[in-house]
Amino acid sequence: MADMIGLMVESRPPTRKRRRVVISCFECHRRKQKCDRELPCGNCIARNREASCAYEAAAPTSKNLKEVGDVSANSSDGSHTTARTSPSQQTTDRSHSTGDDPTLSSMAAALGYSQTRPSTLSLLRTIETADQQPGPGGRTSSSHHQTAAAESELAPIREKYKGLVRQLPAKTYVDRLVGMYFKDLHHQYNFLDQSIFYEQLDEWNRLPFALLSTPERLPLRMRFFPALLFQILATALLLLPPPGTPDPVFDALKYAGGMTFENLATDYSDSGAAIVNLFGKSALDEVTVQAQFIRALFQKYTAHVIECWHGIAAAIRDAQELGMHRDALDPKPEDSSVESILKNQWRILHRRKMYMMLVTWDANMAVFLGRPGSVVWSHGLPSLPTDASTPTDFSKMPVEPRDDAVEPPTLITRQLLLFKLVEPLRLVLDLEPDGSHPKDFSKVDHVHQIMRTVHSEVPAAFRLANPDRRWDEHPTCAPWIHQTRLHMEQMYYFGVMALHRPYIFHRRASREAALRAAVDMLGIQRQTFDRLPLVQWRGFHLFFGSFDAVVVVASIFILFPRENPGLRDSAVRRFHWTIAKFEAIREHNAVARAAQGVLNAIQARFIKAVGSSVPGPSPDAEAPLDEPTPPDQTADGNRAGLAMSSNTSTNGLSLGISTSDEDSAAGSWANDVNAWSLPEESLSALAPIYPTSDLLFNDLVAKYGESDLEGCALGLIGTQQQQAPGDGFGMSCQFDGDFAVDNTFWQFMNQFNPEFTG
């Protein structure tokens, strides 16, 4: 008996250690801070990280502890439904969309096996087809209880879908908001085809109400169309007046006091995302990819850049699942008729256009966020779309390239050129494995030469200097062609700056190239901002085109104040204008608001290095520095008098700074014979600088003791700054963040003592 008891004790499994439930939000837990368990919590609000404030499922917030407990009780008996479906629900959905019972292949698809290439999924389909022989009365071997179980699992999905669709506004509001989107935003991205979208909208409006209770019976394009519609409406709502300005038409859509249009837009966008997630990845359509892209666009406009990056990655994965990444996986015509073949050609063009846009966004975000991309270029890309003018009837016109001599540029022309500018960025990413100390800098110089070649080959209609203006007033080009010239110029300078940025601390040639490109970027941003309406001040492009450039300019002049004296005046003028721009848009742009403390702290050090006076306007105040503009060529942006003054803007922005005709560096350490001079070897250990990535991913902030940016606020430029005990600059503002290494530029600034160095 004792032996038996001993055997039972030995065979008993070891006691599992109980897992502690983390009751703090993820951000407070990661930063080891005390969390008040609100949603969002006080710490996340203070750091402008409301969107990242989330809790574990087993750790409800203090406000809704009882509600979460009730939801958990409901979930245990199967009465609770979330936006994310279980694999069994995804399998059930696929089985009902095809009219069959749950099968091995549908379960394999729910687990992630590809449906667009040979895999285990195709083998399972062959096996189950052989097994499903008709039984007596023509019924298959599937049992009746499987169908009943599938129906019970579909019931909560149907209710959730119907509840989400009910949130769509009335048709009058839908029509107006859709019109606003295609008038003011569509030309910037051209991810949808306007005529196809309106056909789908008309089909949606004609659907019988009863069908909304059984979404699994809808065609996939119609099942996911409300998800796309929600994203269109959400993005269009961002064009409405800011809080405090009444709108006689759309104010009726608000359902709570103090609600803003951005609050309503967020509700719509979340509802669209819930519809996409409701059916899982076993049921996908091109409309799904479109909905995810427009949601990423919405997140970019609302300054949720990290979420935008993840959204683009999800859209790319879904596009690949649909076969957009391979020519061999292009869809086939429905039949052999000429109309069907022509419509299929245009469908393929639209698919290739969408995938090209996703690849373009992926490469851009990988470079300016310092994060890995989702597309592997070495695996190959599909053919690029044909630059063809859009016909009125896709079934009557073949896809033919447009004639440059007689036909105006199209939005596809614009997208193809932007993709061509992105290709050198792929080479910049390929240089990253060599680190900031490559064996041979010839690769860097070669990529720079490729960028110059691509820039010089931009068609005359799209270049900024002496452009071909034949199509400027054409109704199909007028809304977007001028902004495209500015955008392409900015992308070129950003590419050059990104190429040389990792080497600026220990290579003088890269330092000068990055500085020139950064100063030119700030000049392009000036021209872009001057014509921008207030409702577009929330755009992320106003941030990414300026923040990195400002930090690069400041870091070079702070560490090497006596270098590049010929660029100093232009750099100082554009630097201070950009700081003023950030101050002006901070109430409209959450990312600019989060960066304000860092900008103030870096500005204080910049003033110490180059002086506090701002040079007056010069004849070439907005001319590019990379390649001087010949006297007989006028930049496109200068038509509006953009170089008239350095402290005013055509949209009414006042810089709040005083200009001076004296040397901008007078009285600064840049002109002091005893100014510091740092040997490049002493900075060779500094890590490459990625300001936007540090701000968004590493929580970069500027602190004054225990407080944040309030203590770093500066007075007007040109006034005497009060010196406080702190670093060698006399600054008590210190940079802080969750840095993975100890050799960042920000940490170096906290310890740098120029008096001792000099």
CORLINCOR-V292471 format. One record per residue. N is the residue number from 1. BURIAL is + if it has 24 or more other ideal C-beta (glycine too) atoms within 12 Angstrom, else -. Layout:
BEGIN
n->N burial->BURIAL
n->N burial->BURIAL
END
This chain:
BEGIN
n->1 burial->-
n->2 burial->-
n->3 burial->-
n->4 burial->-
n->5 burial->-
n->6 burial->-
n->7 burial->-
n->8 burial->-
n->9 burial->-
n->10 burial->-
n->11 burial->-
n->12 burial->-
n->13 burial->-
n->14 burial->-
n->15 burial->-
n->16 burial->-
n->17 burial->-
n->18 burial->-
n->19 burial->-
n->20 burial->-
n->21 burial->-
n->22 burial->-
n->23 burial->-
n->24 burial->+
n->25 burial->+
n->26 burial->+
n->27 burial->+
n->28 burial->+
n->29 burial->+
n->30 burial->-
n->31 burial->+
n->32 burial->-
n->33 burial->-
n->34 burial->-
n->35 burial->+
n->36 burial->-
n->37 burial->+
n->38 burial->-
n->39 burial->+
n->40 burial->+
n->41 burial->+
n->42 burial->-
n->43 burial->+
n->44 burial->+
n->45 burial->-
n->46 burial->+
n->47 burial->+
n->48 burial->+
n->49 burial->+
n->50 burial->+
n->51 burial->+
n->52 burial->+
n->53 burial->+
n->54 burial->+
n->55 burial->+
n->56 burial->-
n->57 burial->-
n->58 burial->-
n->59 burial->+
n->60 burial->+
n->61 burial->+
n->62 burial->-
n->63 burial->-
n->64 burial->-
n->65 burial->-
n->66 burial->-
n->67 burial->-
n->68 burial->+
n->69 burial->-
n->70 burial->-
n->71 burial->-
n->72 burial->-
n->73 burial->-
n->74 burial->-
n->75 burial->-
n->76 burial->-
n->77 burial->-
n->78 burial->-
n->79 burial->-
n->80 burial->-
n->81 burial->+
n->82 burial->-
n->83 burial->+
n->84 burial->-
n->85 burial->+
n->86 burial->+
n->87 burial->-
n->88 burial->+
n->89 burial->+
n->90 burial->+
n->91 burial->+
n->92 burial->+
n->93 burial->+
n->94 burial->+
n->95 burial->+
n->96 burial->+
n->97 burial->+
n->98 burial->-
n->99 burial->-
n->100 burial->+
n->101 burial->+
n->102 burial->+
n->103 burial->+
n->104 burial->+
n->105 burial->+
n->106 burial->+
n->107 burial->+
n->108 burial->+
n->109 burial->+
n->110 burial->+
n->111 burial->+
n->112 burial->-
n->113 burial->+
n->114 burial->+
n->115 burial->+
n->116 burial->+
n->117 burial->-
n->118 burial->-
n->119 burial->-
n->120 burial->-
n->121 burial->+
n->122 burial->-
n->123 burial->-
n->124 burial->-
n->125 burial->+
n->126 burial->-
n->127 burial->-
n->128 burial->+
n->129 burial->-
n->130 burial->-
n->131 burial->-
n->132 burial->-
n->133 burial->-
n->134 burial->-
n->135 burial->-
n->136 burial->-
n->137 burial->-
n->138 burial->-
n->139 burial->-
n->140 burial->-
n->141 burial->-
n->142 burial->-
n->143 burial->-
n->144 burial->-
n->145 burial->-
n->146 burial->-
n->147 burial->-
n->148 burial->-
n->149 burial->-
n->150 burial->+
n->151 burial->-
n->152 burial->-
n->153 burial->+
n->154 burial->+
n->155 burial->+
n->156 burial->+
n->157 burial->+
n->158 burial->+
n->159 burial->-
n->160 burial->+
n->161 burial->+
n->162 burial->+
n->163 burial->-
n->164 burial->+
n->165 burial->+
n->166 burial->-
n->167 burial->+
n->168 burial->+
n->169 burial->+
n->170 burial->-
n->171 burial->-
n->172 burial->-
n->173 burial->+
n->174 burial->+
n->175 burial->-
n->176 burial->+
n->177 burial->+
n->178 burial->+
n->179 burial->-
n->180 burial->+
n->181 burial->+
n->182 burial->+
n->183 burial->-
n->184 burial->+
n->185 burial->+
n->186 burial->+
n->187 burial->+
n->188 burial->+
n->189 burial->+
n->190 burial->+
n->191 burial->+
n->192 burial->+
n->193 burial->+
n->194 burial->+
n->195 burial->-
n->196 burial->+
n->197 burial->+
n->198 burial->-
n->199 burial->-
n->200 burial->+
n->201 burial->+
n->202 burial->-
n->203 burial->-
n->204 burial->+
n->205 burial->-
n->206 burial->-
n->207 burial->+
n->208 burial->-
n->209 burial->-
n->210 burial->-
n->211 burial->-
n->212 burial->+
n->213 burial->-
n->214 burial->+
n->215 burial->+
n->216 burial->+
n->217 burial->-
n->218 burial->+
n->219 burial->-
n->220 burial->+
n->221 burial->+
n->222 burial->+
n->223 burial->+
n->224 burial->+
n->225 burial->+
n->226 burial->+
n->227 burial->+
n->228 burial->+
n->229 burial->+
n->230 burial->+
n->231 burial->+
n->232 burial->+
n->233 burial->+
n->234 burial->+
n->235 burial->+
n->236 burial->+
n->237 burial->+
n->238 burial->+
n->239 burial->+
n->240 burial->+
n->241 burial->-
n->242 burial->-
n->243 burial->-
n->244 burial->-
n->245 burial->-
n->246 burial->-
n->247 burial->+
n->248 burial->-
n->249 burial->-
n->250 burial->+
n->251 burial->-
n->252 burial->-
n->253 burial->+
n->254 burial->+
n->255 burial->-
n->256 burial->-
n->257 burial->-
n->258 burial->-
n->259 burial->-
n->260 burial->+
n->261 burial->+
n->262 burial->+
n->263 burial->-
n->264 burial->+
n->265 burial->+
n->266 burial->+
n->267 burial->+
n->268 burial->+
n->269 burial->+
n->270 burial->+
n->271 burial->+
n->272 burial->+
n->273 burial->+
n->274 burial->+
n->275 burial->+
n->276 burial->+
n->277 burial->+
n->278 burial->+
n->279 burial->+
n->280 burial->+
n->281 burial->+
n->282 burial->+
n->283 burial->+
n->284 burial->+
n->285 burial->+
n->286 burial->+
n->287 burial->+
n->288 burial->+
n->289 burial->+
n->290 burial->+
n->291 burial->+
n->292 burial->+
n->293 burial->+
n->294 burial->+
n->295 burial->+
n->296 burial->+
n->297 burial->+
n->298 burial->+
n->299 burial->+
n->300 burial->+
n->301 burial->+
n->302 burial->+
n->303 burial->+
n->304 burial->+
n->305 burial->+
n->306 burial->+
n->307 burial->+
n->308 burial->+
n->309 burial->+
n->310 burial->+
n->311 burial->+
n->312 burial->+
n->313 burial->+
n->314 burial->+
n->315 burial->+
n->316 burial->+
n->317 burial->+
n->318 burial->+
n->319 burial->+
n->320 burial->+
n->321 burial->+
n->322 burial->+
n->323 burial->+
n->324 burial->+
n->325 burial->+
n->326 burial->+
n->327 burial->-
n->328 burial->-
n->329 burial->-
n->330 burial->+
n->331 burial->+
n->332 burial->-
n->333 burial->-
n->334 burial->-
n->335 burial->-
n->336 burial->-
n->337 burial->-
n->338 burial->-
n->339 burial->-
n->340 burial->-
n->341 burial->-
n->342 burial->+
n->343 burial->+
n->344 burial->+
n->345 burial->+
n->346 burial->+
n->347 burial->+
n->348 burial->+
n->349 burial->+
n->350 burial->+
n->351 burial->+
n->352 burial->+
n->353 burial->+
n->354 burial->+
n->355 burial->+
n->356 burial->+
n->357 burial->+
n->358 burial->+
n->359 burial->+
n->360 burial->+
n->361 burial->+
n->362 burial->+
n->363 burial->+
n->364 burial->+
n->365 burial->+
n->366 burial->+
n->367 burial->+
n->368 burial->+
n->369 burial->+
n->370 burial->+
n->371 burial->+
n->372 burial->-
n->373 burial->+
n->374 burial->+
n->375 burial->+
n->376 burial->-
n->377 burial->-
n->378 burial->-
n->379 burial->-
n->380 burial->-
n->381 burial->+
n->382 burial->+
n->383 burial->-
n->384 burial->+
n->385 burial->+
n->386 burial->+
n->387 burial->+
n->388 burial->+
n->389 burial->+
n->390 burial->+
n->391 burial->-
n->392 burial->-
n->393 burial->-
n->394 burial->+
n->395 burial->-
n->396 burial->-
n->397 burial->-
n->398 burial->-
n->399 burial->+
n->400 burial->-
n->401 burial->-
n->402 burial->-
n->403 burial->-
n->404 burial->-
n->405 burial->-
n->406 burial->-
n->407 burial->-
n->408 burial->+
n->409 burial->+
n->410 burial->+
n->411 burial->+
n->412 burial->+
n->413 burial->+
n->414 burial->+
n->415 burial->+
n->416 burial->+
n->417 burial->+
n->418 burial->+
n->419 burial->+
n->420 burial->+
n->421 burial->+
n->422 burial->+
n->423 burial->+
n->424 burial->+
n->425 burial->+
n->426 burial->+
n->427 burial->+
n->428 burial->+
n->429 burial->+
n->430 burial->+
n->431 burial->+
n->432 burial->+
n->433 burial->-
n->434 burial->-
n->435 burial->-
n->436 burial->+
n->437 burial->-
n->438 burial->-
n->439 burial->-
n->440 burial->-
n->441 burial->+
n->442 burial->-
n->443 burial->-
n->444 burial->+
n->445 burial->-
n->446 burial->-
n->447 burial->+
n->448 burial->+
n->449 burial->-
n->450 burial->+
n->451 burial->+
n->452 burial->+
n->453 burial->-
n->454 burial->+
n->455 burial->+
n->456 burial->-
n->457 burial->-
n->458 burial->+
n->459 burial->+
n->460 burial->-
n->461 burial->+
n->462 burial->+
n->463 burial->+
n->464 burial->+
n->465 burial->+
n->466 burial->-
n->467 burial->+
n->468 burial->-
n->469 burial->-
n->470 burial->-
n->471 burial->+
n->472 burial->+
n->473 burial->-
n->474 burial->-
n->475 burial->-
n->476 burial->+
n->477 burial->+
n->478 burial->-
n->479 burial->-
n->480 burial->+
n->481 burial->+
n->482 burial->+
n->483 burial->+
n->484 burial->+
n->485 burial->+
n->486 burial->+
n->487 burial->+
n->488 burial->+
n->489 burial->+
n->490 burial->+
n->491 burial->+
n->492 burial->+
n->493 burial->+
n->494 burial->+
n->495 burial->+
n->496 burial->+
n->497 burial->+
n->498 burial->+
n->499 burial->+
n->500 burial->+
n->501 burial->+
n->502 burial->+
n->503 burial->+
n->504 burial->+
n->505 burial->+
n->506 burial->+
n->507 burial->+
n->508 burial->-
n->509 burial->-
n->510 burial->+
n->511 burial->+
n->512 burial->+
n->513 burial->+
n->514 burial->+
n->515 burial->+
n->516 burial->+
n->517 burial->+
n->518 burial->+
n->519 burial->+
n->520 burial->+
n->521 burial->+
n->522 burial->+
n->523 burial->+
n->524 burial->+
n->525 burial->+
n->526 burial->+
n->527 burial->+
n->528 burial->+
n->529 burial->+
n->530 burial->+
n->531 burial->+
n->532 burial->+
n->533 burial->-
n->534 burial->+
n->535 burial->+
n->536 burial->+
n->537 burial->+
n->538 burial->+
n->539 burial->+
n->540 burial->+
n->541 burial->+
n->542 burial->+
n->543 burial->+
n->544 burial->+
n->545 burial->+
n->546 burial->+
n->547 burial->+
n->548 burial->+
n->549 burial->+
n->550 burial->+
n->551 burial->+
n->552 burial->+
n->553 burial->+
n->554 burial->+
n->555 burial->+
n->556 burial->+
n->557 burial->+
n->558 burial->+
n->559 burial->+
n->560 burial->+
n->561 burial->+
n->562 burial->+
n->563 burial->+
n->564 burial->+
n->565 burial->-
n->566 burial->-
n->567 burial->+
n->568 burial->+
n->569 burial->+
n->570 burial->+
n->571 burial->+
n->572 burial->+
n->573 burial->+
n->574 burial->+
n->575 burial->+
n->576 burial->+
n->577 burial->+
n->578 burial->+
n->579 burial->+
n->580 burial->+
n->581 burial->+
n->582 burial->+
n->583 burial->+
n->584 burial->+
n->585 burial->+
n->586 burial->+
n->587 burial->-
n->588 burial->+
n->589 burial->+
n->590 burial->+
n->591 burial->+
n->592 burial->+
n->593 burial->+
n->594 burial->+
n->595 burial->+
n->596 burial->+
n->597 burial->+
n->598 burial->+
n->599 burial->+
n->600 burial->+
n->601 burial->+
n->602 burial->+
n->603 burial->+
n->604 burial->+
n->605 burial->+
n->606 burial->+
n->607 burial->+
n->608 burial->+
n->609 burial->+
n->610 burial->+
n->611 burial->+
n->612 burial->+
n->613 burial->+
n->614 burial->+
n->615 burial->+
n->616 burial->-
n->617 burial->+
n->618 burial->+
n->619 burial->-
n->620 burial->+
n->621 burial->+
n->622 burial->+
n->623 burial->+
n->624 burial->+
n->625 burial->+
n->626 burial->+
n->627 burial->-
n->628 burial->-
n->629 burial->+
n->630 burial->-
n->631 burial->-
n->632 burial->-
n->633 burial->-
n->634 burial->-
n->635 burial->+
n->636 burial->+
n->637 burial->+
n->638 burial->+
n->639 burial->-
n->640 burial->-
n->641 burial->-
n->642 burial->+
n->643 burial->+
n->644 burial->-
n->645 burial->+
n->646 burial->+
n->647 burial->+
n->648 burial->-
n->649 burial->+
n->650 burial->+
n->651 burial->-
n->652 burial->-
n->653 burial->+
n->654 burial->-
n->655 burial->+
n->656 burial->+
n->657 burial->+
n->658 burial->-
n->659 burial->+
n->660 burial->+
n->661 burial->-
n->662 burial->-
n->663 burial->-
n->664 burial->+
n->665 burial->+
n->666 burial->-
n->667 burial->-
n->668 burial->+
n->669 burial->+
n->670 burial->+
n->671 burial->-
n->672 burial->-
n->673 burial->-
n->674 burial->-
n->675 burial->+
n->676 burial->+
n->677 burial->-
n->678 burial->+
n->679 burial->-
n->680 burial->-
n->681 burial->-
n->682 burial->-
n->683 burial->+
n->684 burial->-
n->685 burial->-
n->686 burial->+
n->687 burial->+
n->688 burial->+
n->689 burial->+
n->690 burial->+
n->691 burial->+
n->692 burial->+
n->693 burial->+
n->694 burial->+
n->695 burial->+
n->696 burial->+
n->697 burial->-
n->698 burial->+
n->699 burial->+
n->700 burial->+
n->701 burial->+
n->702 burial->+
n->703 burial->+
n->704 burial->+
n->705 burial->-
n->706 burial->-
n->707 burial->-
n->708 burial->+
n->709 burial->+
n->710 burial->-
n->711 burial->+
n->712 burial->+
n->713 burial->+
n->714 burial->+
n->715 burial->-
n->716 burial->-
n->717 burial->+
n->718 burial->+
n->719 burial->-
n->720 burial->-
n->721 burial->+
n->722 burial->-
n->723 burial->-
n->724 burial->-
n->725 burial->-
n->726 burial->+
n->727 burial->+
n->728 burial->+
n->729 burial->+
n->730 burial->-
n->731 burial->+
n->732 burial->+
n->733 burial->+
n->734 burial->+
n->735 burial->+
n->736 burial->+
n->737 burial->+
n->738 burial->+
n->739 burial->+
n->740 burial->-
n->741 burial->-
n->742 burial->-
n->743 burial->-
n->744 burial->+
n->745 burial->+
n->746 burial->+
n->747 burial->+
n->748 burial->+
n->749 burial->+
n->750 burial->+
n->751 burial->-
n->752 burial->+
n->753 burial->-
n->754 burial->+
n->755 burial->-
n->756 burial->-
n->757 burial->+
n->758 burial->-
END
